[in-house]
Amino acid sequence: MSIKINQSKFDESLMRNRCILQSNDTVFDVFFRTINGLIKVEKKHQWHRAEKPLDQSRCYQLLEDKKLVLGTPILTNVGKEKRPTNACIVIPVDLTDDLEKIKRTIAPYYENGMGSGFDLNDLPDPIQTLHKLNDIALSLEKKGLERPTANIGTLRVDHPRIFEFIRHKRNANFLKWRFNLSVVISNDFMTAVKENKKWDLKDIDGKVTETVQAKDVFDEIVRSAHYCGEPGVLFMDFFNEDNPVPHLQYKSTAPCAEVALATGEACQFSYVNLSEFIKTTSEGTFCFDFEKMQSTIKILVRILDDAVQLSIDNAIGDNTVIQKKRRIGVGVCGTADLFIKLGLSYEDPKAADLMQEIMSVINYTSKKASVKLAKTRGWFPEFPKSKYKDKSWFFSKTFTSPTTKVTAKMWEDLFEDIQTNGLRNAGTCSLPPTGTSSRIVLTSSSIEPRFSLVNQFGNIDLHIKETIERILLTEGYEKATIQEIEEDIKQNSYIVREDLPQKLTDLLKVSHQIKYEHQMRLMQNIAKYSDESVSKTVNLPISATEDEVRSIIQSAYNIRLKGITVFRDKCLETRDFLEKPL
């Protein structure tokens, strides 16, 4: 290969800390190992002679240009012996077993870098089990894992221990917890809250153990989420309505709730870095390059399907559900940086409209690519029983919001194509948080605003620095003054001065400075074209009230988001913000 990768474009220290780079590896070595490992999968299976080999040079170039960002499990495990590449899974484990047996079952998944969701609904004492699982995660980390464990514990809103679950992490040491907590909320519960009705708590046999006011449960969720950011809430009825294979029932979710999963089901994630798809117009302005993104997505869908096959070949335990669904997740990173480069504030309605266009193209293009793979590799085994055969279900997810880039006619033609050729993957589009992956390529996380204007090296990223200097020079600021302003940003991580041009301060707002209504609007536009949920925390200033948190959760339900979490800036650092601990 003739490509020589500019190492400074990537965070090598992070890659070494996460065991992606080993010994004398270079970033090029990792990309070489990964792409060639996937090509070996294709050669092994040889699904169809008409299928041309994966284009090595094209893949390397996309990785070097940071347009394509592979998920860290893929970068870590591909090319190594008998390693699956799943990002997350609902581990098939009996939580009523003794501790050592549970640990033996879970350990291989953690050792291969997978996050997991645990359904605690059928346990009489979910809190005790939660502590056991957290202890297992911590003990395995101490023995040495390539990446920290990430998990979620989910509990139905009518469980007898729901109040204890809701309050459980209020005064916990978050450094010693490897579990997010989320309450599974039903449509019936939200109706009961709205109508101020009573709510039955039921044991595992369905027997009513206590009757409370639904509003009291909801208020407890609000109070705890306001205080420490947990629990989140999951609207599982919405998840189930969009489940394309409903006979494989969802059991829990990925650790950040971007997808719901059946027992034994896993998902592969990788990303298009939106901040790198910008082109110059004939007028000399910048705009988003949809064509280049589409060509990248087509390659990424194939890479992810190869990764699914690798995980089936190297499965830990039963791979039946993975094989039946072949689910993949094309996600995004660099959203906030895209807006900055285009001169759009995160709060600008044009930003939300652009993301709706982008997500419609991602969903449509990934489905088209999956159909193409189905022609040569075959459809996912459960396709004939899936909702993709149901025209009304398919159109309810697409025709309700056609965009200028993907029209209703295009969706109709795609449906007919799916009926003729099938789909290779039960899902193609997901929005996980992209934490490590986006940090490796030095861009903003997923669809989140920037949490800081300063990167992990203590510097202002070049495109942000150029934006600051361009705007301030235009406004007549001296270079020496601009340097002082940049040093002030480095010290505080965001703009705190109130005497700067509003154009600059609006454009470079960080997460806790952006009004939640604008964050919700962006999520609503994006969620229309995600196969599953949207992993995004609604970021709030420390001064946000419980009433605002209540409004956010209710609004999330009203606009049919599948889940929501909130976090007040620095709330975990200032537990004395309230008069006394809750």
C-alpha positions in Angstrom: 0.0 0.0 0.0 1.2 3.5 -0.9 -0.9 5.4 1.7 1.1 7.0 4.6 -1.2 8.1 7.3 -0.6 11.4 9.1 -0.3 10.1 12.7 -1.0 13.5 14.2 -4.5 13.4 12.9 -5.3 10.7 15.5 -5.1 10.4 19.3 -2.5 7.6 19.5 -2.2 7.8 23.3 -5.9 7.0 23.6 -5.6 4.2 21.1 -2.8 2.7 23.2 -4.7 3.1 26.4 -7.6 1.3 24.9 -5.4 -1.5 23.5 -6.1 -0.6 19.9 -2.5 0.2 19.3 -0.1 -2.3 20.7 3.7 -2.4 21.1 5.2 -0.7 18.0 1.9 -0.5 16.0 1.2 2.6 14.0 -2.3 3.9 13.1 -1.7 2.6 9.6 -0.9 -0.9 11.1 -4.3 -0.9 12.8 -6.2 0.1 9.7 -4.2 -2.5 7.7 -5.0 -5.3 10.2 -8.7 -4.3 10.3 -9.5 -3.9 6.6 -7.5 -7.1 5.7 -9.2 -9.0 8.5 -12.6 -8.1 7.0 -11.4 -9.0 3.5 -10.4 -12.4 4.8 -14.0 -12.9 6.1 -15.3 -12.2 2.6 -12.8 -14.6 1.0 -13.8 -17.3 3.6 -17.5 -17.1 2.8 -17.5 -16.1 -0.9 -21.2 -15.3 -0.8 -21.4 -14.6 -4.6 -18.8 -14.6 -7.4 -20.3 -11.4 -8.9 -19.4 -9.5 -5.8 -16.2 -7.5 -6.3 -13.6 -7.6 -3.5 -13.7 -4.8 -0.8 -11.6 -1.9 -2.2 -8.6 -1.7 0.2 -7.3 1.6 -1.1 -10.7 3.2 -0.9 -11.2 2.0 2.7 -7.7 3.2 3.8 -8.3 6.6 2.2 -11.6 7.1 4.0 -10.1 6.1 7.3 -7.1 8.4 6.8 -9.4 11.3 5.7 -11.4 10.6 8.9 -14.6 10.4 6.8 -15.2 6.8 8.0 -14.7 6.1 11.7 -14.8 2.5 12.7 -16.2 1.4 16.1 -13.5 0.7 18.7 -14.5 -3.1 19.1 -13.9 -3.4 15.3 -10.5 -1.6 15.5 -9.5 -3.6 18.5 -10.6 -7.1 17.6 -10.6 -7.6 13.8 -7.5 -9.5 12.7 -7.0 -11.1 16.1 -7.8 -14.8 16.6 -11.3 -15.7 17.5 -12.4 -12.2 18.5 -16.0 -11.0 17.9 -16.6 -7.3 17.1 -19.9 -6.7 18.9 -20.2 -3.3 20.5 -23.0 -4.4 22.8 -25.2 -7.4 23.7 -27.8 -8.6 26.1 -25.9 -11.4 27.6 -27.9 -14.7 27.9 -27.4 -15.2 31.6 -29.6 -16.5 34.4 -29.4 -13.8 37.1 -30.8 -16.1 39.7 -27.7 -18.3 39.5 -24.9 -18.1 42.1 -22.4 -15.3 41.8 -19.5 -17.3 40.4 -21.6 -18.9 37.7 -22.9 -15.5 36.6 -19.3 -14.2 36.6 -18.1 -17.0 34.4 -20.9 -16.4 31.9 -20.3 -12.6 31.8 -16.5 -12.5 31.8 -15.9 -13.5 28.1 -18.1 -10.7 26.9 -16.4 -8.1 29.0 -13.0 -9.5 28.0 -13.9 -8.9 24.3 -14.9 -5.3 25.0 -18.7 -5.6 24.9 -21.2 -3.4 26.7 -24.4 -5.0 28.0 -27.9 -4.4 29.0 -29.5 -6.3 32.0 -33.2 -6.7 32.4 -34.0 -6.8 36.2 -37.7 -7.1 35.8 -38.1 -10.7 36.9 -36.0 -10.4 40.1 -37.6 -10.0 43.5 -34.5 -8.0 44.6 -33.1 -6.2 41.6 -31.0 -3.9 43.8 -29.0 -6.7 45.3 -28.5 -8.2 41.9 -27.4 -4.9 40.5 -24.7 -4.6 43.1 -23.5 -8.1 42.4 -23.2 -7.3 38.7 -21.4 -4.1 39.4 -19.0 -5.9 41.7 -18.3 -8.4 38.9 -17.6 -5.6 36.4 -15.2 -4.0 38.8 -13.4 -7.2 39.7 -12.9 -8.1 36.1 -11.5 -4.6 35.4 -9.0 -5.0 38.2 -7.7 -8.2 36.6 -7.2 -6.3 33.3 -9.6 -5.5 30.5 -8.8 -3.9 27.2 -11.6 -1.4 27.7 -13.8 -0.3 30.7 -17.1 -2.1 31.0 -20.3 -0.3 30.2 -23.7 -1.6 31.2 -27.3 -0.6 31.8 -29.8 -2.0 34.3 -33.4 -1.6 33.3 -36.5 -2.0 35.5 -40.2 -1.8 34.7 -42.1 1.2 36.2 -44.6 -1.1 38.0 -41.9 -3.2 39.9 -42.4 -3.3 43.7 -38.9 -2.0 44.2 -39.2 0.8 41.7 -38.9 3.7 44.2 -35.6 2.2 45.6 -34.3 1.7 42.1 -35.1 5.3 41.1 -33.3 6.7 44.1 -30.4 4.2 44.1 -27.6 6.3 42.6 -28.5 9.7 44.2 -25.6 9.6 46.5 -23.5 6.9 44.9 -19.8 7.2 44.1 -20.1 7.3 40.3 -16.4 6.4 39.9 -17.3 3.0 41.3 -20.3 2.3 39.2 -20.3 0.6 35.8 -24.1 0.7 35.4 -26.4 3.3 34.0 -30.0 2.9 35.3 -33.2 3.4 33.3 -36.8 3.0 34.2 -38.9 1.2 31.5 -42.1 3.3 31.1 -45.2 2.3 29.4 -47.9 4.3 27.5 -50.4 3.3 30.2 -48.1 4.8 32.9 -47.8 8.1 31.0 -51.6 8.2 30.6 -52.0 7.5 34.4 -49.6 10.4 35.1 -51.4 12.8 32.8 -54.9 11.8 34.3 -53.5 11.7 37.9 -54.6 8.1 38.4 -53.5 5.4 40.8 -50.8 2.9 39.7 -50.4 -0.7 40.7 -47.0 -2.2 41.6 -46.9 -5.9 40.7 -44.6 -8.8 41.7 -43.1 -11.2 39.1 -46.3 -13.2 39.1 -48.4 -10.2 38.3 -49.9 -9.9 41.8 -50.6 -6.3 43.0 -48.3 -5.6 46.0 -49.1 -1.9 46.4 -51.1 0.9 44.8 -49.6 4.3 44.5 -50.2 7.5 42.6 -48.6 7.4 39.2 -47.6 11.0 39.6 -45.6 10.1 42.8 -43.5 7.6 40.8 -43.0 10.1 38.0 -42.1 12.9 40.4 -39.5 10.6 42.0 -37.9 10.0 38.6 -37.9 13.7 37.9 -36.4 14.5 41.3 -33.6 12.0 41.0 -32.8 12.8 37.4 -32.6 16.4 38.3 -30.3 15.7 41.3 -27.7 13.3 39.8 -28.7 12.6 36.1 -30.1 9.2 36.8 -32.3 7.3 36.1 -33.0 7.7 32.5 -36.3 6.7 31.1 -37.2 4.3 28.3 -40.5 4.3 26.4 -40.5 0.7 25.6 -43.9 0.7 23.8 -42.3 2.9 21.1 -39.3 0.6 20.8 -41.6 -2.4 20.4 -43.7 -0.6 17.7 -40.6 -0.1 15.6 -39.2 -3.6 16.2 -39.0 -5.1 12.7 -38.8 -8.6 14.1 -41.4 -8.5 16.9 -41.4 -12.3 17.5 -37.8 -11.8 18.8 -38.9 -9.6 21.7 -36.7 -6.9 23.1 -35.3 -7.6 26.6 -33.1 -4.6 27.4 -31.0 -2.0 25.7 -27.4 -1.1 24.9 -25.6 0.8 27.8 -26.6 4.2 26.4 -30.0 3.0 25.2 -29.4 3.7 21.5 -30.8 0.3 20.6 -33.1 -2.2 22.2 -32.0 -5.8 22.1 -33.4 -9.3 22.4 -31.6 -11.8 24.6 -28.4 -12.8 22.8 -28.7 -10.0 20.3 -25.7 -7.8 19.5 -25.0 -4.8 17.3 -22.1 -3.5 15.3 -21.5 0.3 15.1 -19.3 2.5 13.0 -19.7 6.1 11.9 -19.6 8.8 9.2 -17.8 11.8 10.5 -20.1 14.6 9.3 -17.5 17.4 9.9 -15.4 16.0 7.1 -18.1 16.1 4.4 -17.9 19.8 3.5 -17.4 21.2 0.0 -17.1 24.7 -1.5 -19.9 26.0 -3.7 -19.4 28.0 -6.9 -20.1 31.1 -4.8 -17.2 30.3 -2.5 -19.4 29.3 0.5 -19.4 26.0 2.3 -22.1 23.3 2.1 -22.6 19.7 3.1 -21.4 17.1 0.6 -24.2 14.5 0.4 -22.7 12.6 -2.5 -19.5 11.8 -0.8 -21.3 10.8 2.4 -23.5 8.4 0.4 -20.5 6.7 -1.3 -19.0 6.3 2.2 -22.1 4.8 3.7 -22.3 2.2 0.9 -18.8 1.0 1.9 -19.5 1.2 5.6 -22.6 -1.0 5.3 -20.5 -3.7 3.7 -17.8 -3.4 6.3 -20.4 -3.7 9.1 -22.0 -6.8 7.5 -18.5 -8.3 7.3 -18.1 -7.5 11.0 -21.4 -9.2 11.8 -20.2 -12.3 10.0 -16.9 -12.2 11.9 -18.9 -12.1 15.2 -21.0 -15.0 14.1 -17.9 -17.0 13.2 -16.2 -16.1 16.5 -19.3 -16.0 18.7 -19.2 -16.3 22.5 -22.0 -18.8 23.2 -25.1 -19.0 21.1 -25.1 -16.8 18.0 -28.6 -17.6 16.9 -30.2 -14.2 17.3 -27.2 -12.4 15.8 -27.4 -14.6 12.8 -31.2 -14.3 12.5 -31.1 -10.5 12.4 -27.6 -9.4 11.2 -28.2 -6.0 12.6 -25.8 -3.2 11.9 -25.7 0.5 12.9 -24.4 3.3 10.7 -24.1 6.2 13.1 -22.6 9.7 13.0 -20.0 11.8 14.8 -18.7 15.3 14.3 -22.2 16.9 14.2 -21.3 19.9 16.4 -18.0 20.5 14.4 -20.0 20.3 11.2 -22.2 23.1 12.4 -19.3 25.3 13.4 -17.5 24.8 10.1 -20.8 25.8 8.3 -21.3 28.8 10.6 -24.5 27.4 12.1 -25.3 27.7 15.7 -26.5 24.5 17.4 -29.6 26.4 18.3 -30.3 27.5 14.7 -33.4 25.9 13.2 -31.4 25.5 10.0 -29.0 23.1 11.9 -31.9 20.9 12.9 -33.3 20.9 9.3 -29.9 20.0 7.9 -29.6 17.0 10.3 -33.1 15.8 9.2 -31.9 15.8 5.6 -28.6 14.1 6.6 -30.3 11.4 8.6 -32.9 10.7 5.9 -30.1 10.1 3.5 -28.2 7.9 5.9 -31.2 5.7 6.5 -32.2 5.5 2.9 -28.7 4.9 1.5 -27.9 2.3 4.2 -31.1 0.5 3.3 -30.3 0.6 -0.4 -26.9 -0.8 0.3 -28.4 -3.5 2.4 -30.7 -4.5 -0.4 -27.7 -4.6 -2.7 -25.9 -7.0 -0.3 -29.1 -9.1 0.0 -28.9 -9.7 -3.8 -25.4 -11.3 -3.5 -25.3 -12.5 0.1 -28.9 -13.3 0.9 -31.4 -11.5 3.2 -31.4 -11.8 7.0 -33.1 -15.1 7.9 -36.0 -13.5 9.7 -36.8 -11.2 6.8 -39.9 -13.2 5.5 -41.5 -12.9 9.0 -40.4 -9.2 9.5 -42.4 -6.0 9.4 -40.5 -5.0 6.3 -43.2 -7.0 4.4 -45.8 -4.7 5.9 -46.3 -1.6 3.7 -48.2 0.4 6.2 -45.5 -0.1 8.9 -42.7 0.8 6.5 -44.4 3.9 5.2 -45.3 5.1 8.7 -41.6 5.2 9.4 -40.6 7.0 6.2 -43.5 8.7 4.3 -44.4 10.8 7.4 -41.3 13.0 6.9 -40.0 12.9 3.3 -37.1 15.4 2.7 -35.8 17.2 -0.3 -33.0 14.7 -0.6 -35.2 11.6 -0.1 -38.7 11.9 -1.5 -41.8 9.9 -0.9 -41.4 8.3 -4.3 -37.8 7.2 -3.4 -39.1 5.5 -0.3 -41.9 3.8 -2.3 -39.4 2.5 -4.8 -37.1 1.3 -2.0 -40.0 -0.6 -0.5 -40.7 -2.4 -3.8 -37.0 -3.2 -4.1 -37.0 -4.7 -0.6 -40.0 -6.9 -1.5 -38.1 -8.2 -4.5 -34.7 -8.7 -3.1 -35.0 -8.5 0.7 -32.7 -6.8 3.2 -29.4 -8.1 4.4 -29.7 -6.5 7.8 -32.7 -6.1 10.1 -31.5 -2.6 11.1 -29.0 -0.3 9.5 -29.1 3.0 11.2 -28.3 3.8 14.9 -27.1 6.7 16.9 -24.7 5.6 19.7 -22.6 8.1 21.7 -19.3 7.5 19.9 -17.2 8.6 22.9 -13.8 6.9 22.2 -14.2 6.7 18.4 -14.8 10.4 18.0 -12.0 11.3 20.4 -9.6 9.1 18.4 -10.3 11.2 15.3 -10.4 14.5 17.3 -14.0 15.5 16.5 -17.2 16.1 18.5 -19.2 13.2 19.8 -22.2 11.8 18.0 -24.9 14.4 17.7 -23.9 16.1 21.0 -22.9 19.8 21.2 -19.3 20.4 22.1 -18.8 19.8 25.9 -15.7 22.0 25.7 -13.9 24.1 23.1 -10.6 22.6 24.3 -9.5 19.2 23.2 -8.0 16.4 25.2 -4.5 17.9 24.6 -5.4 21.2 26.2 -5.6 23.0 22.8 -8.3 24.7 20.8 -9.0 22.6 17.7 -7.7 24.2 14.5 -11.2 24.8 12.9 -12.5 26.4 16.1 -9.4 28.6 16.4 -9.7 29.7 12.8 -13.4 30.5 13.4 -12.5 32.6 16.4 -9.8 34.5 14.6 -11.8 35.0 11.4 -14.8 36.5 13.2 -12.8 38.7 15.6 -10.4 40.0 12.9 -13.5 41.0 10.9 -14.8 42.8 14.0 -11.6 44.7 14.3 -9.9 42.9 17.2 -6.1 43.1 17.4 -4.1 39.9 17.2 -2.8 40.4 20.7 -6.3 40.7 22.1 -7.4 37.6 20.2 -4.6 35.6 21.7 -5.7 36.8 25.2 -9.3 35.6 24.4 -8.0 32.2 23.2 -6.0 31.8 26.4 -9.1 32.7 28.4 -11.0 29.9 26.6 -8.2 27.5 27.3 -8.5 28.2 31.0 -12.2 27.9 31.2 -12.9 25.4 28.3 -15.6 27.7 26.9 -16.4 31.3 26.3 -17.2 33.1 29.6 -16.6 36.7 28.5 -19.7 38.7 27.8 -18.1 41.4 25.7 -17.5 39.4 22.6 -19.6 39.5 19.4 -22.8 37.6 19.7 -22.2 35.9 16.4 -19.2 34.2 17.9 -20.7 33.3 21.3 -23.8 31.9 19.7 -21.8 29.8 17.3 -19.4 28.4 20.0 -21.9 27.6 22.8 -21.1 24.4 24.7 -23.5 21.8 25.9 -24.8 23.4 29.1 -25.2 26.8 27.4 -27.7 25.5 24.8 -31.3 25.7 25.7 -33.0 22.3 26.1 -35.8 23.2 23.6 -33.2 23.4 20.8 -31.6 20.1 21.8 -35.0 18.5 21.8 -35.9 19.9 18.4 -32.7 18.4 16.9 -33.4 15.0 18.6 -36.9 15.0 17.2 -35.7 15.7 13.6 -33.0 13.0 13.9 -35.2 10.4 15.5 -37.5 10.3 12.5 -34.8 8.5 10.6 -33.1 6.3 13.2 -34.1 2.7 13.2 -34.0 2.8 16.9 -33.4 5.4 19.6 -31.1 8.5 19.8 -28.4 8.3 22.4 -28.2 12.0 23.5 -28.3 13.5 26.9 -30.2 16.7 27.3 -27.5 19.0 28.8 -28.7 21.6 31.3 -27.1 24.3 33.4 -26.7 23.7 37.1 -29.6 26.2 37.7 -32.1 24.1 35.8 -35.2 23.3 37.9 -37.2 20.1 38.5 -40.0 21.5 36.5 -37.8 21.8 33.5 -36.7 18.2 33.9 -40.4 17.2 34.1 -41.2 19.1 31.0 -38.3 17.5 29.1 -39.4 14.0 30.0 -43.0 14.7 29.1 -42.0 16.4 25.8 -39.7 13.4 24.9 -42.8 11.2 25.2 -45.0 13.6 23.3 -42.6 13.7 20.3 -42.2 9.9 20.5 -38.5 9.7 21.4 -37.8 6.2 22.7 -35.8 7.4 25.7 -34.3 10.4 27.4 -31.7 11.3 30.0 -30.9 14.7 31.4 -27.8 16.0 33.1 -27.2 19.3 34.9 -23.7 20.7 34.4 -21.4 19.8 37.4 -24.3 18.3 39.4 -22.1 15.5 40.6 -19.5 17.9 41.8 -21.9 20.1 43.8 -24.1 17.7 45.8 -24.6 20.6 48.3 -26.5 22.5 45.6 -29.7 21.4 47.4 -30.0 22.1 51.1 -29.5 18.4 52.0 -28.8 15.1 50.2 -31.9 13.4 48.8 
